Amino acid sequence: MRRLIPAISIALAAALMAGCGTDSGDTAQNTSPVPATSAADPVAAIQQAMDRSLSGPVTMDAAVKAGGQSITLSGKMDPATKTIQVTGNAPEPIEARLIGDTAYIKSESGEGKKPWMKVDLTKLRPTSALRQSFDLKSQTGIIGGIVTAESTGAGTYKGTADLEKAAAAASTDGGMREGIESSAKLAKDPKAIPFEATVDGEGRLTALSYTVATKTLGDLVTDMKMSDFGKSVSVSAPPAGEVEEASEEMYKFL
């Protein structure tokens, strides 16, 4: 279990790194199409589209590749109720569930006595990678650092983002700012991260891909797709007999 936690944290953080945070309750209520005038400003159109995509329940599929390694994820989430369920490979099978401030993480490695580990996120340090991964409200990520964007067709865009600008715009809650700053230090050119995005007719971001050329790890390529907007998300805790509480030693590690 211990060696799998970093993979889960990285996978979730990478999938959510692109999201815009909801600093107030207004975003969740904003489900109307993006005003036509926003089309004149591609940067604003993309940022509004991501904000709208994460304003309610959504399904997200993501793939993160670096060198010969890859992480694939499929998840459903509801930011308003803080419920998330993610399955995938990183590269071994993983599953994580979030219900409020309680996370359940499943390992196929058989290191624990039971298949699921229960983690109280409130017990984790603010800079914990696992805590950051599940903190939807603190996400700002690459979208918050967009500096250039242009339309390449009906609902499609390309441009660049500045990780340093993204970090400055990020919330300090949950250590997200520190996480983006760490990514910026790894990048060859943190001020010019290329991306492509697709926005649907309702003004929601449905696809996003971006590449971070790193100094030592090669290209880190992230591809995301979002769908099932507004579809109810139901996440249940695993059977009690299959769950063990994280130990105090594990909390120090997390």
TORVEX-43326 format. One record per residue: residue number from 1; residue in three letters; y, x negated, z negated of N, C-alpha, C in turn. Coordinates in nm, 2 decimals. Atoms other than C-alpha are relative to their C-alpha. Layout:
KOLDO|NUM|ALA|Y|X|Z|Y|X|Z|Y|X|Z
...
//
This chain:
KOLDO|1|MET|-0.12|-0.08|0.00|0.00|0.00|0.00|0.13|-0.09|0.00
KOLDO|2|ARG|-0.13|0.08|0.02|0.25|-0.27|-0.10|0.04|-0.06|0.14
KOLDO|3|ARG|-0.03|0.07|-0.12|0.23|-0.45|0.24|0.05|0.11|0.10
KOLDO|4|LEU|-0.04|-0.11|-0.10|0.28|-0.11|0.42|0.14|0.05|-0.02
KOLDO|5|ILE|-0.13|-0.06|0.03|0.60|-0.01|0.24|0.11|-0.06|0.09
KOLDO|6|PRO|-0.11|0.05|-0.09|0.83|-0.25|0.44|-0.01|0.06|0.14
KOLDO|7|ALA|0.01|-0.05|-0.14|0.69|-0.12|0.77|0.05|0.15|0.00
KOLDO|8|ILE|-0.05|-0.14|0.01|0.76|0.24|0.66|0.15|0.00|-0.01
KOLDO|9|SER|-0.15|0.01|0.02|1.11|0.15|0.54|0.07|-0.04|0.13
KOLDO|10|ILE|-0.06|0.04|-0.13|1.19|-0.03|0.87|-0.01|0.11|0.10
KOLDO|11|ALA|0.02|-0.11|-0.10|1.05|0.25|1.08|0.09|0.11|-0.02
KOLDO|12|LEU|-0.09|-0.11|0.03|1.24|0.52|0.91|0.14|-0.03|0.01
KOLDO|13|ALA|-0.14|0.04|-0.01|1.56|0.33|0.89|0.04|-0.02|0.15
KOLDO|14|ALA|-0.03|0.02|-0.14|1.54|0.24|1.26|0.02|0.14|0.07
KOLDO|15|ALA|-0.01|-0.13|-0.07|1.48|0.60|1.36|0.12|0.08|-0.04
KOLDO|16|LEU|-0.12|-0.07|0.05|1.77|0.73|1.14|0.13|-0.08|0.02
KOLDO|17|MET|-0.11|0.08|0.00|2.00|0.44|1.20|0.11|0.05|0.10
KOLDO|18|ALA|-0.09|-0.05|-0.09|2.16|0.62|1.49|0.08|0.12|-0.04
KOLDO|19|GLY|-0.05|-0.13|0.04|2.25|0.93|1.30|0.14|0.00|-0.06
KOLDO|20|CYS|-0.13|-0.02|0.06|2.60|1.05|1.19|-0.02|0.07|-0.13
KOLDO|21|GLY|0.01|-0.07|0.13|2.63|1.14|0.82|0.08|0.13|0.00
KOLDO|22|THR|-0.07|-0.13|0.02|2.74|1.48|0.70|0.07|-0.02|-0.14
KOLDO|23|ASP|-0.07|0.02|0.12|3.01|1.39|0.45|0.05|0.12|-0.07
KOLDO|24|SER|-0.04|-0.13|0.06|3.10|1.75|0.39|-0.10|0.11|0.04
KOLDO|25|GLY|0.09|-0.11|-0.04|2.93|2.09|0.42|0.04|0.06|0.13
KOLDO|26|ASP|-0.05|-0.07|-0.12|3.13|2.18|0.73|-0.10|-0.02|0.11
KOLDO|27|THR|0.08|0.03|-0.11|2.90|2.01|0.97|-0.12|0.09|0.02
KOLDO|28|ALA|0.12|-0.09|0.00|2.60|2.22|0.88|0.03|0.14|0.06
KOLDO|29|GLN|-0.04|-0.13|-0.04|2.80|2.53|0.97|0.04|-0.01|0.15
KOLDO|30|ASN|-0.05|0.02|-0.14|2.92|2.39|1.31|-0.11|0.00|0.10
KOLDO|31|THR|0.10|-0.01|-0.09|2.67|2.51|1.56|0.04|0.05|0.14
KOLDO|32|SER|-0.06|-0.05|-0.12|2.90|2.62|1.84|0.00|-0.12|0.10
KOLDO|33|PRO|0.00|0.11|-0.10|2.90|2.42|2.17|0.12|-0.09|-0.01
KOLDO|34|VAL|-0.11|0.09|0.01|3.12|2.11|2.19|0.11|0.05|0.10
KOLDO|35|PRO|-0.10|-0.04|-0.08|3.46|2.21|2.33|0.01|-0.07|0.13
KOLDO|36|ALA|0.00|0.06|-0.13|3.50|2.14|2.70|0.10|-0.12|0.01
KOLDO|37|THR|-0.10|0.11|-0.01|3.80|1.92|2.63|-0.06|-0.13|-0.05
KOLDO|38|SER|0.06|0.12|0.05|3.57|1.67|2.46|-0.06|-0.09|0.11
KOLDO|39|ALA|0.06|0.07|-0.12|3.42|1.58|2.80|0.10|-0.11|0.05
KOLDO|40|ALA|-0.09|0.10|-0.04|3.74|1.38|2.86|-0.01|-0.13|-0.08
KOLDO|41|ASP|0.02|0.11|0.08|3.65|1.15|2.58|-0.15|-0.02|-0.03
KOLDO|42|PRO|0.14|0.02|0.02|3.29|1.03|2.61|-0.04|-0.04|-0.14
KOLDO|43|VAL|0.04|0.05|0.14|3.29|0.85|2.27|0.00|0.12|-0.09
KOLDO|44|ALA|-0.01|-0.12|0.09|3.40|1.17|2.09|-0.12|0.10|0.03
KOLDO|45|ALA|0.10|-0.09|-0.04|3.15|1.37|2.29|-0.14|-0.04|-0.06
KOLDO|46|ILE|0.12|0.05|0.05|2.86|1.15|2.19|-0.01|0.01|-0.15
KOLDO|47|GLN|0.00|0.00|0.14|2.96|1.13|1.83|-0.01|0.15|-0.05
KOLDO|48|GLN|0.01|-0.14|0.03|3.01|1.51|1.81|-0.15|0.05|0.02
KOLDO|49|ALA|0.13|-0.04|-0.04|2.67|1.56|1.98|-0.10|-0.04|-0.10
KOLDO|50|MET|0.10|0.04|0.10|2.48|1.35|1.73|0.02|0.07|-0.13
KOLDO|51|ASP|-0.03|-0.08|0.12|2.66|1.52|1.44|-0.06|0.14|0.01
KOLDO|52|ARG|0.05|-0.14|-0.02|2.56|1.86|1.58|-0.15|-0.01|0.00
KOLDO|53|SER|0.15|0.00|0.00|2.20|1.75|1.63|-0.06|-0.01|-0.14
KOLDO|54|LEU|0.04|0.02|0.14|2.17|1.65|1.27|0.06|0.10|-0.10
KOLDO|55|SER|-0.06|-0.10|0.08|2.35|1.96|1.14|-0.10|0.10|-0.06
KOLDO|56|GLY|0.10|-0.10|0.04|2.03|2.15|1.09|-0.14|-0.06|0.02
KOLDO|57|PRO|0.13|0.05|-0.03|1.65|2.12|1.13|-0.02|-0.06|0.14
KOLDO|58|VAL|0.01|0.07|-0.13|1.54|1.89|1.41|-0.14|-0.08|-0.01
KOLDO|59|THR|0.12|0.09|-0.02|1.23|1.71|1.54|0.04|-0.12|0.07
KOLDO|60|MET|-0.03|0.13|-0.05|1.26|1.34|1.62|-0.12|-0.08|0.03
KOLDO|61|ASP|0.11|0.09|-0.04|1.03|1.12|1.82|0.07|-0.14|0.03
KOLDO|62|ALA|-0.06|0.13|-0.02|1.11|0.74|1.81|-0.10|-0.11|0.02
KOLDO|63|ALA|0.08|0.11|-0.02|0.97|0.42|1.93|0.09|-0.12|-0.02
KOLDO|64|VAL|-0.08|0.12|0.03|1.09|0.08|1.81|-0.09|-0.12|0.04
KOLDO|65|LYS|0.08|0.11|-0.05|0.97|-0.23|1.99|0.08|-0.14|-0.02
KOLDO|66|ALA|-0.06|0.13|0.02|1.03|-0.60|1.91|-0.11|-0.10|0.04
KOLDO|67|GLY|0.10|0.09|-0.04|0.84|-0.87|2.10|-0.13|0.08|0.04
KOLDO|68|GLY|0.12|-0.06|-0.03|0.48|-0.77|2.11|-0.04|0.11|-0.10
KOLDO|69|GLN|0.02|-0.10|0.11|0.51|-0.53|1.81|0.07|0.13|0.04
KOLDO|70|SER|-0.07|-0.13|-0.03|0.59|-0.16|1.83|-0.03|0.09|-0.12
KOLDO|71|ILE|0.01|-0.10|0.10|0.64|0.12|1.59|0.03|0.13|0.06
KOLDO|72|THR|-0.02|-0.13|-0.05|0.60|0.48|1.69|0.01|0.11|-0.11
KOLDO|73|LEU|-0.02|-0.10|0.10|0.72|0.78|1.49|0.02|0.14|0.06
KOLDO|74|SER|-0.03|-0.14|-0.03|0.72|1.16|1.51|0.03|0.07|-0.13
KOLDO|75|GLY|-0.04|-0.06|0.12|0.91|1.35|1.25|0.08|0.12|0.01
KOLDO|76|LYS|-0.08|-0.13|0.01|1.06|1.68|1.15|0.08|-0.01|-0.13
KOLDO|77|MET|-0.08|0.02|0.12|1.35|1.70|0.91|0.10|0.11|-0.01
KOLDO|78|ASP|-0.10|-0.10|0.03|1.60|1.94|0.75|0.10|-0.07|-0.09
KOLDO|79|PRO|-0.10|0.07|0.08|1.91|1.75|0.62|0.05|0.09|-0.12
KOLDO|80|ALA|-0.06|-0.08|0.11|2.03|2.05|0.42|-0.09|0.02|-0.12
KOLDO|81|THR|0.09|-0.02|0.11|1.72|2.09|0.21|-0.07|-0.14|-0.04
KOLDO|82|LYS|0.05|0.13|0.03|1.63|1.71|0.21|-0.16|0.01|0.01
KOLDO|83|THR|0.15|0.00|-0.03|1.28|1.77|0.36|-0.03|-0.08|0.13
KOLDO|84|ILE|0.04|0.08|-0.12|1.12|1.52|0.60|-0.15|-0.02|0.00
KOLDO|85|GLN|0.14|0.04|-0.01|0.77|1.47|0.73|-0.01|-0.09|0.12
KOLDO|86|VAL|0.01|0.10|-0.10|0.70|1.16|0.94|-0.14|-0.05|0.01
KOLDO|87|THR|0.13|0.06|-0.03|0.38|1.04|1.10|0.02|-0.10|0.11
KOLDO|88|GLY|-0.01|0.10|-0.10|0.32|0.74|1.32|-0.09|-0.12|-0.02
KOLDO|89|ASN|0.08|0.12|0.01|0.19|0.39|1.36|0.10|-0.12|-0.01
KOLDO|90|ALA|-0.10|0.10|0.03|0.37|0.08|1.22|-0.06|-0.14|-0.03
KOLDO|91|PRO|0.08|-0.07|-0.11|0.13|-0.05|1.37|-0.12|0.08|-0.05
KOLDO|92|GLU|0.11|-0.09|0.06|-0.13|0.10|1.13|0.05|0.14|-0.03
KOLDO|93|PRO|-0.05|-0.14|0.02|-0.12|0.48|1.07|0.08|0.01|-0.13
KOLDO|94|ILE|-0.08|-0.03|0.11|0.15|0.59|0.83|0.04|0.15|-0.01
KOLDO|95|GLU|-0.05|-0.13|0.02|0.27|0.92|0.69|0.09|0.00|-0.12
KOLDO|96|ALA|-0.10|-0.01|0.11|0.57|0.99|0.47|0.05|0.14|-0.01
KOLDO|97|ARG|-0.06|-0.14|0.02|0.70|1.32|0.32|0.11|-0.01|-0.10
KOLDO|98|LEU|-0.11|-0.01|0.10|1.02|1.39|0.14|0.03|0.14|-0.04
KOLDO|99|ILE|-0.03|-0.13|0.05|1.08|1.69|-0.08|0.10|-0.02|-0.11
KOLDO|100|GLY|-0.11|0.03|0.09|1.42|1.67|-0.25|0.01|-0.15|-0.03
KOLDO|101|ASP|-0.01|0.14|0.03|1.42|1.34|-0.43|-0.14|-0.07|-0.02
KOLDO|102|THR|0.14|0.05|0.02|1.04|1.30|-0.43|-0.06|-0.04|0.13
KOLDO|103|ALA|0.07|0.05|-0.12|0.87|1.09|-0.16|-0.15|-0.02|-0.02
KOLDO|104|TYR|0.15|0.02|0.00|0.50|1.08|-0.08|-0.03|-0.09|0.12
KOLDO|105|ILE|0.03|0.09|-0.11|0.37|0.79|0.12|-0.15|-0.02|0.00
KOLDO|106|LYS|0.14|0.01|-0.02|0.02|0.77|0.26|-0.04|-0.13|0.07
KOLDO|107|SER|0.04|0.13|-0.06|-0.16|0.44|0.33|-0.15|0.02|0.04
KOLDO|108|GLU|0.14|0.00|-0.05|-0.48|0.40|0.54|-0.07|-0.13|-0.04
KOLDO|109|SER|0.06|0.13|0.04|-0.53|0.05|0.39|-0.10|0.01|-0.11
KOLDO|110|GLY|0.09|-0.01|0.11|-0.71|0.18|0.09|0.03|-0.09|-0.12
KOLDO|111|GLU|-0.04|0.09|0.11|-0.52|-0.05|-0.15|0.01|0.08|-0.13
KOLDO|112|GLY|-0.02|-0.08|0.12|-0.45|0.23|-0.39|-0.13|0.08|-0.04
KOLDO|113|LYS|0.12|-0.08|0.04|-0.70|0.44|-0.59|0.00|0.14|0.07
KOLDO|114|LYS|0.00|-0.12|-0.07|-0.58|0.75|-0.41|0.09|-0.02|0.12
KOLDO|115|PRO|-0.06|0.03|-0.13|-0.45|0.79|-0.06|0.16|0.02|0.00
KOLDO|116|TRP|-0.14|-0.02|0.00|-0.10|0.91|-0.15|0.07|-0.06|-0.12
KOLDO|117|MET|-0.08|0.05|0.11|0.17|0.74|-0.36|0.12|0.08|-0.01
KOLDO|118|LYS|-0.12|-0.08|0.02|0.44|0.95|-0.52|0.11|-0.09|-0.06
KOLDO|119|VAL|-0.12|0.08|0.03|0.79|0.79|-0.55|0.12|0.08|-0.04
KOLDO|120|ASP|-0.13|-0.07|0.04|1.09|0.92|-0.74|0.11|-0.08|0.05
KOLDO|121|LEU|-0.11|0.08|-0.06|1.38|0.81|-0.53|0.11|-0.03|-0.09
KOLDO|122|THR|-0.11|0.02|0.10|1.62|0.84|-0.82|-0.02|-0.13|-0.08
KOLDO|123|LYS|0.03|0.11|0.07|1.44|0.55|-0.98|0.02|-0.13|0.08
KOLDO|124|LEU|-0.01|0.12|-0.08|1.50|0.31|-0.69|0.14|-0.05|-0.01
KOLDO|125|ARG|-0.13|0.06|0.00|1.79|0.07|-0.69|0.08|0.05|0.13
KOLDO|126|PRO|-0.08|-0.06|-0.11|2.08|0.18|-0.46|-0.02|-0.07|0.13
KOLDO|127|THR|0.02|0.08|-0.12|2.01|-0.10|-0.21|-0.15|0.00|0.05
KOLDO|128|SER|0.14|0.00|-0.04|1.64|-0.02|-0.18|-0.02|0.05|0.14
KOLDO|129|ALA|0.02|-0.04|-0.14|1.53|-0.01|0.18|-0.07|0.14|0.02
KOLDO|130|LEU|0.07|-0.12|0.00|1.30|0.28|0.11|0.09|0.12|-0.03
KOLDO|131|ARG|-0.10|-0.10|0.04|1.58|0.48|-0.06|0.09|0.02|0.12
KOLDO|132|GLN|-0.09|-0.01|-0.12|1.81|0.41|0.24|-0.07|0.08|0.11
KOLDO|133|SER|0.07|-0.06|-0.11|1.54|0.53|0.48|0.00|0.15|-0.01
KOLDO|134|PHE|0.01|-0.15|0.02|1.53|0.88|0.33|0.14|0.06|-0.03
KOLDO|135|ASP|-0.13|-0.05|0.03|1.90|0.91|0.26|0.08|0.05|0.12
KOLDO|136|LEU|-0.06|-0.05|-0.13|2.01|1.14|0.55|0.15|0.01|-0.01
KOLDO|137|LYS|-0.15|-0.02|0.00|2.36|1.20|0.42|0.08|-0.13|0.01
KOLDO|138|SER|-0.08|0.13|-0.01|2.45|0.83|0.42|-0.01|-0.06|0.13
KOLDO|139|GLN|0.02|0.07|-0.13|2.34|0.77|0.77|0.13|0.01|0.09
KOLDO|140|THR|-0.11|0.00|-0.11|2.62|0.67|1.02|-0.05|-0.08|0.11
KOLDO|141|GLY|0.07|0.08|-0.10|2.45|0.39|1.21|0.08|-0.03|0.12
KOLDO|142|ILE|-0.06|0.05|-0.12|2.52|0.28|1.56|0.10|0.10|0.07
KOLDO|143|ILE|-0.09|-0.10|-0.06|2.69|0.61|1.67|0.14|-0.02|-0.06
KOLDO|144|GLY|-0.13|0.02|0.07|2.97|0.54|1.41|0.07|-0.13|0.05
KOLDO|145|GLY|-0.06|0.12|-0.05|3.03|0.21|1.59|0.02|-0.01|0.15
KOLDO|146|ILE|-0.02|0.00|-0.14|3.06|0.32|1.95|0.15|-0.04|0.03
KOLDO|147|VAL|-0.13|0.04|-0.04|3.35|0.14|2.12|0.03|0.03|0.14
KOLDO|148|THR|-0.02|-0.04|-0.14|3.30|0.22|2.49|-0.11|0.10|0.04
KOLDO|149|ALA|0.09|-0.09|-0.05|3.13|0.50|2.67|0.05|0.06|0.13
KOLDO|150|GLU|-0.04|-0.06|-0.13|3.13|0.65|3.02|-0.11|0.10|0.04
KOLDO|151|SER|0.10|-0.10|-0.05|2.96|0.95|3.18|-0.06|-0.06|0.13
KOLDO|152|THR|0.07|0.04|-0.12|2.69|0.86|3.43|-0.07|0.11|0.07
KOLDO|153|GLY|0.05|-0.12|-0.07|2.60|1.21|3.53|0.02|0.12|-0.09
KOLDO|154|ALA|-0.01|-0.12|0.08|2.56|1.56|3.39|-0.06|-0.02|-0.13
KOLDO|155|GLY|0.05|0.01|0.13|2.52|1.51|3.02|-0.06|-0.14|-0.04
KOLDO|156|THR|0.05|0.13|0.03|2.43|1.14|3.04|0.11|-0.10|-0.01
KOLDO|157|TYR|-0.11|0.09|0.03|2.63|0.85|2.91|-0.07|-0.14|-0.02
KOLDO|158|LYS|0.04|0.14|0.04|2.61|0.47|2.87|0.12|-0.07|-0.06
KOLDO|159|GLY|-0.12|0.07|0.06|2.83|0.23|2.67|-0.05|-0.11|-0.10
KOLDO|160|THR|0.03|0.10|0.09|2.84|-0.02|2.39|0.04|0.04|-0.14
KOLDO|161|ALA|-0.03|-0.02|0.14|2.85|-0.01|2.01|0.02|-0.13|-0.07
KOLDO|162|ASP|-0.03|0.11|0.09|2.99|-0.25|1.75|-0.06|0.02|-0.13
KOLDO|163|LEU|0.07|-0.01|0.13|2.76|-0.30|1.45|0.09|-0.03|-0.11
KOLDO|164|GLU|-0.09|0.03|0.10|3.04|-0.45|1.25|0.09|0.12|-0.03
KOLDO|165|LYS|-0.08|-0.12|0.01|3.25|-0.14|1.32|-0.08|0.11|-0.07
KOLDO|166|ALA|0.09|-0.10|0.05|2.96|0.08|1.24|-0.02|-0.02|-0.15
KOLDO|167|ALA|0.01|0.03|0.15|2.91|-0.09|0.90|0.12|0.04|-0.07
KOLDO|168|ALA|-0.13|-0.04|0.07|3.28|-0.04|0.82|0.01|0.15|-0.02
KOLDO|169|ALA|-0.01|-0.15|0.00|3.24|0.33|0.90|-0.10|0.06|-0.09
KOLDO|170|ALA|0.11|-0.06|0.08|2.92|0.37|0.70|0.03|0.03|-0.14
KOLDO|171|SER|-0.01|-0.03|0.14|2.89|0.52|0.36|-0.06|-0.11|-0.08
KOLDO|172|THR|0.06|0.10|0.08|2.83|0.28|0.08|-0.11|0.06|-0.09
KOLDO|173|ASP|0.11|-0.06|0.07|2.59|0.53|-0.08|-0.13|-0.04|0.06
KOLDO|174|GLY|0.13|0.03|-0.04|2.23|0.43|-0.06|-0.02|-0.14|0.07
KOLDO|175|GLY|0.01|0.13|-0.06|2.31|0.08|0.07|0.00|0.00|0.15
KOLDO|176|MET|0.00|0.00|-0.15|2.34|0.19|0.43|0.09|-0.10|0.06
KOLDO|177|ARG|-0.10|0.09|-0.05|2.65|-0.02|0.49|-0.07|-0.14|0.00
KOLDO|178|GLU|0.06|0.13|0.01|2.46|-0.33|0.37|-0.11|-0.02|0.10
KOLDO|179|GLY|0.10|0.00|-0.09|2.17|-0.24|0.59|0.05|-0.03|0.14
KOLDO|180|ILE|-0.05|0.02|-0.14|2.38|-0.23|0.91|0.06|-0.14|0.00
KOLDO|181|GLU|-0.06|0.13|0.01|2.56|-0.55|0.80|-0.11|-0.10|0.02
KOLDO|182|SER|0.11|0.09|-0.01|2.22|-0.72|0.78|-0.05|0.00|0.15
KOLDO|183|SER|0.03|-0.01|-0.15|2.14|-0.60|1.14|0.10|-0.07|0.08
KOLDO|184|ALA|-0.11|0.07|-0.08|2.47|-0.73|1.26|-0.02|-0.15|-0.01
KOLDO|185|LYS|0.02|0.14|0.02|2.39|-1.07|1.12|-0.12|-0.06|0.09
KOLDO|186|LEU|0.12|0.04|-0.09|2.06|-1.08|1.32|0.03|0.00|0.14
KOLDO|187|ALA|-0.03|-0.02|-0.15|2.22|-0.97|1.65|0.08|-0.12|0.06
KOLDO|188|LYS|-0.07|0.11|-0.07|2.33|-1.23|1.90|0.15|0.04|0.02
KOLDO|189|ASP|-0.14|-0.05|-0.02|2.64|-1.02|1.98|0.01|0.14|-0.06
KOLDO|190|PRO|-0.01|-0.12|0.07|2.69|-0.75|1.72|0.11|0.10|0.05
KOLDO|191|LYS|-0.11|-0.09|-0.05|3.00|-0.62|1.89|-0.02|0.06|0.13
KOLDO|192|ALA|0.03|-0.05|-0.14|2.83|-0.53|2.22|-0.15|0.04|0.01
KOLDO|193|ILE|0.14|-0.05|-0.01|2.51|-0.33|2.16|-0.01|0.11|0.11
KOLDO|194|PRO|0.00|-0.10|-0.11|2.43|-0.14|2.48|-0.09|0.12|-0.04
KOLDO|195|PHE|0.08|-0.12|0.03|2.31|0.22|2.46|0.01|0.09|0.12
KOLDO|196|GLU|0.00|-0.11|-0.09|2.23|0.52|2.67|-0.02|0.13|-0.08
KOLDO|197|ALA|0.01|-0.12|0.07|2.26|0.88|2.56|0.00|0.12|0.09
KOLDO|198|THR|0.01|-0.12|-0.08|2.18|1.23|2.68|0.04|0.12|-0.09
KOLDO|199|VAL|-0.05|-0.12|0.08|2.36|1.55|2.56|-0.04|0.13|0.08
KOLDO|200|ASP|0.04|-0.12|-0.07|2.23|1.90|2.64|0.12|0.10|0.01
KOLDO|201|GLY|-0.10|-0.10|-0.03|2.42|2.21|2.74|0.07|0.06|-0.12
KOLDO|202|GLU|-0.05|-0.05|0.12|2.47|2.31|2.38|0.08|-0.11|-0.08
KOLDO|203|GLY|-0.08|0.11|0.06|2.65|1.98|2.30|-0.08|-0.07|-0.11
KOLDO|204|ARG|0.09|0.07|0.10|2.35|1.83|2.11|-0.06|-0.13|0.06
KOLDO|205|LEU|0.07|0.13|-0.05|2.22|1.47|2.15|-0.15|0.02|0.00
KOLDO|206|THR|0.14|-0.02|-0.01|1.87|1.49|2.28|-0.07|-0.13|0.03
KOLDO|207|ALA|0.07|0.12|-0.02|1.80|1.13|2.37|0.10|-0.12|-0.02
KOLDO|208|LEU|-0.09|0.12|0.03|1.94|0.79|2.26|-0.09|-0.13|0.01
KOLDO|209|SER|0.07|0.12|0.00|1.82|0.44|2.34|0.10|-0.12|-0.01
KOLDO|210|TYR|-0.09|0.11|0.02|1.98|0.11|2.24|-0.08|-0.13|-0.02
KOLDO|211|THR|0.06|0.13|0.01|1.89|-0.26|2.24|0.08|-0.10|-0.08
KOLDO|212|VAL|-0.07|0.10|0.08|1.98|-0.52|1.98|-0.07|-0.13|0.03
KOLDO|213|ALA|0.05|0.13|-0.03|1.93|-0.87|2.11|0.02|-0.09|-0.12
KOLDO|214|THR|-0.01|0.07|0.13|1.85|-1.07|1.80|-0.01|-0.16|0.03
KOLDO|215|LYS|0.00|0.15|-0.01|1.88|-1.45|1.74|-0.14|-0.05|-0.01
KOLDO|216|THR|0.14|0.05|0.03|1.51|-1.49|1.63|-0.11|0.09|0.04
KOLDO|217|LEU|0.11|-0.09|-0.02|1.31|-1.18|1.70|-0.01|0.06|0.14
KOLDO|218|GLY|0.00|-0.05|-0.14|1.39|-1.12|2.07|0.08|0.13|0.00
KOLDO|219|ASP|-0.07|-0.12|-0.01|1.51|-0.78|2.18|-0.07|0.11|-0.09
KOLDO|220|LEU|0.05|-0.11|0.08|1.48|-0.49|1.93|0.04|0.13|0.08
KOLDO|221|VAL|-0.03|-0.11|-0.09|1.46|-0.18|2.15|-0.04|0.13|-0.07
KOLDO|222|THR|0.02|-0.13|0.07|1.49|0.17|2.00|0.02|0.11|0.10
KOLDO|223|ASP|-0.01|-0.12|-0.09|1.42|0.49|2.20|-0.03|0.12|-0.09
KOLDO|224|MET|0.01|-0.12|0.08|1.48|0.83|2.03|0.01|0.13|0.09
KOLDO|225|LYS|-0.02|-0.13|-0.07|1.44|1.19|2.15|0.00|0.11|-0.11
KOLDO|226|MET|-0.01|-0.11|0.10|1.54|1.50|1.95|-0.02|0.14|0.07
KOLDO|227|SER|0.03|-0.13|-0.05|1.42|1.86|2.00|-0.02|0.10|-0.11
KOLDO|228|ASP|0.03|-0.11|0.10|1.33|2.19|1.82|0.12|0.02|-0.09
KOLDO|229|PHE|-0.12|-0.02|0.08|1.69|2.23|1.70|-0.01|0.13|-0.07
KOLDO|230|GLY|0.00|-0.13|0.07|1.71|2.49|1.43|-0.13|0.06|-0.04
KOLDO|231|LYS|0.14|-0.05|0.04|1.33|2.54|1.40|-0.03|-0.03|-0.14
KOLDO|232|SER|0.02|0.02|0.15|1.23|2.59|1.04|-0.10|-0.11|-0.03
KOLDO|233|VAL|0.09|0.11|0.04|1.08|2.29|0.87|-0.06|0.03|-0.14
KOLDO|234|SER|0.07|-0.02|0.12|0.82|2.33|0.60|-0.08|-0.12|-0.03
KOLDO|235|VAL|0.08|0.12|0.04|0.69|2.03|0.41|-0.05|0.02|-0.14
KOLDO|236|SER|0.07|-0.03|0.13|0.44|2.06|0.13|-0.05|-0.13|-0.06
KOLDO|237|ALA|0.05|0.12|0.07|0.33|1.80|-0.13|-0.15|-0.01|0.03
KOLDO|238|PRO|0.14|0.01|-0.02|-0.02|1.66|-0.08|-0.07|0.06|-0.12
KOLDO|239|PRO|0.08|-0.05|0.11|-0.30|1.79|-0.30|0.01|-0.09|-0.12
KOLDO|240|ALA|-0.02|0.08|0.12|-0.25|1.67|-0.66|-0.11|-0.10|-0.02
KOLDO|241|GLY|0.11|0.09|0.02|-0.59|1.52|-0.67|0.00|-0.13|0.09
KOLDO|242|GLU|0.00|0.11|-0.10|-0.50|1.28|-0.38|0.13|-0.08|-0.03
KOLDO|243|VAL|-0.13|0.06|0.03|-0.17|1.16|-0.54|0.00|-0.09|-0.13
KOLDO|244|GLU|-0.02|0.08|0.12|-0.10|0.87|-0.78|0.15|-0.04|-0.01
KOLDO|245|GLU|-0.14|0.04|0.02|0.24|0.79|-0.93|0.02|-0.15|0.02
KOLDO|246|ALA|-0.04|0.14|-0.02|0.41|0.47|-0.83|0.01|-0.07|-0.14
KOLDO|247|SER|-0.01|0.07|0.13|0.37|0.21|-1.11|0.13|-0.06|-0.02
KOLDO|248|GLU|-0.13|0.06|0.03|0.66|0.04|-1.28|0.01|-0.13|0.08
KOLDO|249|GLU|0.00|0.12|-0.09|0.56|-0.28|-1.09|0.04|0.03|0.14
KOLDO|250|MET|-0.03|-0.04|-0.14|0.58|-0.10|-0.76|0.14|0.04|0.01
KOLDO|251|TYR|-0.15|-0.04|-0.01|0.93|0.04|-0.84|0.08|-0.13|0.01
KOLDO|252|LYS|-0.07|0.12|-0.01|1.04|-0.32|-0.89|-0.01|-0.06|0.14
KOLDO|253|PHE|0.02|0.05|-0.14|0.90|-0.41|-0.55|0.08|0.09|0.10
KOLDO|254|LEU|-0.07|-0.09|-0.09|1.05|-0.10|-0.38|0.15|-0.02|-0.01
//
